[in-house]
Amino acid sequence: MRLLTKSRFKLGLECPNKLYYTKKKEYANQKNDNPFLEALASGGFQVEELAKLHYPDGILIEDKKSHSSYDYEEKVEATNKLLQRVDVVIFEAAFLFDNLFIRVDILEKKGKQINLIEVKSKSFNSSDCEFEFVGKKGGLDTSWAPYLFDVAFQKYVIEKAFPEFKVIPFLMLADKDKTTSLDGLNQLFRITKSSDNRTGVEPRLFKLNKPEEESVLSTVNVSSLIEGIESGNHRIIKDCAFEDSIKFFAKAYQDDRFFDHDLNFQACKACEFKTKEDIENLRSGFKECFAKKMDWNKADFKKPHAFEIWNLHYTKRNKLQELGLLKLEDIDDELLRPKTESKLILNGMSSYERQLIQKHKAVDNDLEPEVLKDSLKAEIDSWTFPLNFIDFEASTSALPFYAGQKPYEKVVFQFSHHIYHENGKIEHANEYINLDAGVFPNFEFVRELKMALEQNTGTVFQFSPYENSTLNQLKIQLDQSNETDKNELITFIKSLTTPPKSKDYKDEIWEPSRGMIDLCEVIKAYYYNPLTKGSNSIKAILPAILETSQFIKTKYSKPISDIEMNSFNFSSEKVWLTIEDGKVVDPYKSLEKPFQDWDEDFERVSDIEDINNGGAAMTAYGLTQYTDMSDEEREKIKSALLKYCELDTLAMVMVYEHLRETIS
């Protein structure tokens, strides 16, 4: 029997057509299917284990290690047996009704009442709970809707299987209004991996003496919100009521039938059933959908389309969907025009102007970059040598490091710092990394960054507002700390950052004396390269520049030893620009795999393949924090992280060099 589980129900809400493609090996799926790395990335395993400690008498419905396949009936029978008790708490209770199957994180039975408690690593503010889940217009907040529909689905299955019980739904969440009284809470639940790649947790905390003080989790009754879903007041698929959607999804999935639902361009853009390249042995569910619903052929898929347009407002996307228009050649300029038009930066491109440039260059197959030379020159001339390029790597920990901290406080564990001197010399001047398990690195990080940037008074660059927002979060942490030099460190942070509009700052305003320049905003305002297809990520900008700039090609086709630059992490023989099959190889994709020379006779905890993007860096940090790995394994990850972060700041240098080249 093909069972509609809660994860498949949620997938159907994203797009009912996805139910046909899921779990089929012949279809490409870009979402990470590695439960070990998913657990690390979300921090969910820690939250779930901490939640169980709130119910010390809970009984776990365990997976039998002797079974090679998943035994649904066995788990349902074990649950039914426990439900015969008057009062009981069950972890991972299993319910089956028709072809609907669920497992409940925590089920608390009191007589004829069942408290359904869904544990999520998502955070909320209990002090603002009334407005947390509902938007300004009275509908469910889009970020919370999938979680609430998940709970509604579980409640539906339990009530169908046991109509005699009254089911009360709850969410148990990380509460950002709570602090813990325990030091090292985030180190007390270690993640393990079995030989069959299943994720397990090894707790080192077995009892909460004072849950209200030690835990940072809170439980929220969501009955009224679930009633709104059940009544049809809250919908994700507008033309489908809640119970109808369950029945439709269940039948289509059981029959293994393509749902043939109308396309939703917003969901299509994020569809995971795409092939990254033309891989012969994998099919594309995305292309099959468009072939069926839009009558597209192979040539149509190669044409530029609206999914590529940068910063396209959802109202414009909805209008294009209403008109059945997606290929850029079919879209009139006026359909992209906003109600009000504003410049990103004075004398720069407006969003609309940039969209039109992108559209026309794509349709005309014009690969020449568009540059507002005079405005860009004025911007560059305002910068002070030597130029400083910085990049941070950070993570958020669901559970705090120290007593007095809240969940999901940012942990900044790494930076790289390149200096570009007026004579053209490129210096990898400083770097910092701290992967020590259970050590909160933030204050040491600020001290090291301060020491690095105070070497000169030149302009400081970031790529995106990330470094600005991260430093402002560290300012809050310093404000609340007892560090003896906190005032000095806060003054340093305020010299670089602009204050955000946030209640955390209580209307505190300051003017930075050395405010960071966001190189990404410079790109958006003065430069467009068609090879990026609208992306402003440095991961897209760098390969485009390497393809476009003859100056960059010539310079970086040489080994480091032949360029006036140094590196802390790469050999002097390293060549940044290589060409394969007539195309430039993306330097990020050419970074060495951390374990490519690992002796497979020696077991390792981590199975991360590459560290070449921010998500992988965050996962790698999680590996060093929540698994018991060897020193050799930790060093491999450290080396890969150092190389990745160094490339980020070197990429910023290359971007600067190319921008300067365009105005020369």
TASULRA-V372295 format. One record per pair of residues at least 12 apart in sequence whose ideal C-beta (glycine too) atoms are under 6 Angstrom apart, sorted by the first residue. I is the first residue (numbers start at 1). J is the second residue. Records with the same first field share a line. If there is no record, write none. Layout:
I: J + J
This chain:
1: 99
2: 253 + 254
3: 99 + 101
4: 99 + 100 + 249 + 250 + 253
5: 101
6: 102 + 150 + 153
9: 153
10: 146 + 150
12: 249
13: 149 + 236
14: 267
15: 267
16: 259 + 261
17: 259 + 261 + 289
19: 252 + 253
20: 258
21: 273 + 285
26: 283
27: 273 + 283 + 285
28: 275 + 282 + 284
29: 272
30: 272
31: 272
35: 199
36: 193 + 199
37: 619
39: 191 + 199
40: 619 + 622
41: 619
42: 121
43: 121 + 398
44: 121
45: 191 + 201
46: 189 + 398 + 399
47: 121 + 398
48: 119
49: 189 + 201 + 203
50: 215
51: 119 + 172 + 217
52: 91
53: 208
54: 211
55: 89
57: 89
58: 89 + 91
59: 90
60: 91
61: 75 + 78 + 79 + 92 + 94
72: 101
75: 94
76: 94 + 96
79: 93 + 94
87: 110
88: 109
89: 108
90: 107
93: 107
95: 157 + 158 + 161
97: 157 + 160 + 161
99: 250 + 254
100: 157
102: 154 + 157
104: 116 + 154
105: 118 + 119
112: 165
113: 166
114: 165 + 167
115: 168
116: 154 + 155 + 167 + 169
117: 170 + 172
118: 151 + 171
119: 172
120: 147 + 173
121: 398
122: 173
123: 174 + 176 + 407 + 408
124: 173
125: 176 + 177
126: 175 + 177 + 218
127: 177
133: 225
140: 234
145: 236
148: 225
151: 169
152: 226 + 229
155: 167 + 169
169: 222 + 226
170: 219 + 221
171: 220 + 222
172: 217 + 219
174: 216 + 398 + 407
175: 216 + 218
176: 406 + 407
178: 216
179: 404 + 406
180: 214 + 216 + 400
181: 213 + 214 + 403
182: 214
183: 402 + 403
184: 438
185: 399 + 400
186: 397 + 399 + 401
187: 438
188: 204 + 205
189: 201 + 203
190: 202
191: 626 + 627
216: 407
229: 242
230: 242
263: 293
265: 317 + 321
269: 307
271: 286
273: 285 + 286
274: 286
303: 327
304: 328 + 362
305: 326 + 327
306: 320 + 326
308: 533 + 534
309: 355 + 534
310: 534
311: 351
328: 359 + 362 + 363
329: 363
333: 356
336: 355
337: 352
338: 352
344: 524 + 525
345: 525
347: 375
348: 525 + 526
349: 525
357: 370 + 528
358: 534
361: 530
367: 530
369: 529
370: 528
371: 527 + 662
372: 526
373: 663
375: 526
376: 526 + 663
377: 663
383: 459
384: 458 + 459
385: 422 + 458
386: 419 + 421 + 456 + 458
387: 420 + 458 + 459
388: 419 + 458 + 460
389: 418 + 461 + 649 + 652 + 653
390: 415 + 417
391: 416 + 645 + 648 + 649
392: 412 + 415 + 467 + 470
393: 414 + 617 + 645
394: 410 + 412 + 470
395: 411 + 618 + 621
396: 408 + 410
397: 411
401: 440
410: 473
412: 442 + 445 + 470
413: 434 + 441 + 621
414: 433 + 645
415: 432 + 449
416: 431 + 645 + 646 + 649
417: 429 + 430 + 452
418: 649 + 650 + 653
420: 653
425: 564
426: 565 + 653
428: 566 + 567 + 568
430: 452
431: 568
432: 448
435: 624 + 638
437: 625
442: 474 + 477
443: 483
446: 474 + 489
450: 492
459: 517
460: 516
461: 517 + 519
462: 516 + 518
463: 519 + 520 + 538 + 652
464: 520
468: 497 + 516
471: 493 + 497
472: 497 + 500
475: 490 + 493
476: 504
478: 490
494: 510
495: 512 + 513 + 514
496: 512 + 514 + 516
497: 512
519: 652
520: 536
523: 536
524: 536
529: 544
531: 544 + 547
532: 544
538: 651
539: 588
542: 651
543: 586
545: 658
546: 577 + 584
547: 584
549: 658
551: 661
552: 654 + 658
556: 576 + 577
557: 577
559: 573 + 575
560: 572 + 574
569: 642 + 643 + 646
588: 612
591: 612 + 643
593: 610
594: 611 + 636 + 637 + 640
595: 636
604: 633
605: 627 + 629
606: 623
608: 620
611: 640 + 641 + 644
617: 641
620: 637 + 641
624: 637
